[in-house]
């Protein structure tokens, strides 16, 4: 039951921002969409980091397994790579 708010308020918005960062395809180096994609990727990394910190809280840590770290870690890695390559 503790995982539901974590997913709804951290991981789903992070997935949305990661998807938005991946969909934006800037055409030229000075395109404003490049900044938007970087911002969305940064927000996705931040939300994943907050979710990982909340998962490490002892209340969540006792009830949630190790697999709860895999999803946000992969999302944060994907967003960080997009942030650096845009």
C-alpha positions in Angstrom: 0.0 0.0 0.0 2.9 2.4 0.6 4.1 2.0 -3.0 1.0 3.5 -4.5 1.6 7.1 -3.5 5.3 6.7 -4.4 4.3 5.6 -7.9 1.6 8.1 -8.3 3.5 11.2 -7.1 7.1 10.4 -8.0 7.5 7.7 -10.6 4.7 8.4 -13.0 5.5 12.2 -13.3 9.2 11.2 -13.7 8.2 8.8 -16.5 6.1 11.6 -18.1 9.0 14.1 -18.1 11.5 11.4 -19.4 9.1 10.7 -22.2 8.7 14.4 -23.0 12.5 14.8 -23.0 12.8 11.9 -25.4 10.1 13.1 -27.8 11.4 16.6 -28.2 13.8 16.6 -31.2 15.5 20.0 -31.7 16.5 20.7 -35.3 19.4 23.1 -34.9 21.8 24.0 -32.0 20.0 27.2 -31.0 16.6 25.7 -31.0 14.5 26.5 -27.9 13.3 22.9 -27.7 16.8 21.9 -26.7 16.5 23.8 -23.5 13.0 22.4 -22.9 14.3 18.8 -23.4 17.1 19.5 -21.0 14.7 20.9 -18.4 12.3 18.0 -18.7 15.1 15.5 -18.4 16.4 17.4 -15.3 13.0 17.4 -13.7 12.8 13.6 -14.4 16.1 13.0 -12.8 15.1 15.1 -9.8 11.8 13.3 -9.3 13.6 9.9 -9.6 16.1 11.0 -7.0 13.3 12.1 -4.6 11.6 8.7 -5.2 14.8 6.9 -4.4 15.3 8.8 -1.3 11.7 8.1 -0.1 12.2 4.4 -0.9 15.3 4.4 1.4 13.2 5.7 4.3 13.0 3.0 6.9 9.2 2.8 6.8 9.3 2.1 3.0 12.5 0.1 3.2 10.9 -2.5 5.5 7.8 -3.0 3.3 9.2 -2.5 -0.2 11.7 -4.9 -1.8 14.9 -4.2 -3.7 13.1 -4.1 -7.0 11.6 -0.7 -6.1 15.1 0.8 -6.7 15.4 -0.6 -10.3 12.6 1.4 -12.0 13.6 4.9 -10.8 17.3 4.1 -11.3 16.7 3.1 -15.0 14.4 6.2 -15.5 17.0 8.5 -14.0 19.8 7.0 -16.1 17.7 7.4 -19.3 16.8 11.0 -18.4 20.4 11.8 -17.5 21.7 10.4 -20.8 19.1 12.4 -22.7 20.1 15.5 -20.7 23.7 15.1 -21.6 23.2 14.2 -25.3 20.7 16.9 -26.3 
